[in-house]
Amino acid sequence: MPLIIRGARSPKPGFVSPDTADIDRFTPIDGVDVPDVDAYLLLDVHRGDEYLSWRPDDALPVITGRGRTPLTVHEGIALVTLVPEALEKNRCFMLLGSRCGDRRVPALWISGGSARDGGSVRRGAAKLGWCWAGNLHTWLGHAAAAARLAG
């Protein structure tokens, strides 16, 4: 996350929310087949704007039913590292492809600078956190790709 710098819009490094310290527990969900290689391509990646205001529990079957695959935590971080403009105010996204066995769904958004996250020091920085699977947010889509392609 510290490698994510949103350019001129925010020269601050990205960070993991303190309440997401267990992010290493989040692994790909059943049906998300991540290639066992050092690098692979994601094809036709969308941050899921069409799913703004959708609950993760409702979005996942629609995304997979359309033949798309939800992004994992690592893929979301890679996307925003390589394409910082993919993360915009009010157009951020959840990473339905990773879960840890509870109701939390990881997400990437732009920090509003809450006191528990370091206040104004982190305002505008990319933030990795989580939201509940049954909640909707007007500003969080659900990122997905058409496929994963390994060498």
Buried (B, 14 or more C-beta within 10 A) or exposed (E): BEEBBBEEBBEBBBBBBEEBEEBEEBBBBEEBEBEEEEEBEBEEBBBBEEBBEBBBBBBBEBBBEEEBBBBBBBBBBBBBBEEBEBBBEEBBBBBBBBBBEEBBBBBBBBBEBBEEBBEEEBBBBBBBBBBBBEEBBEBBBBBBBBEBEEE
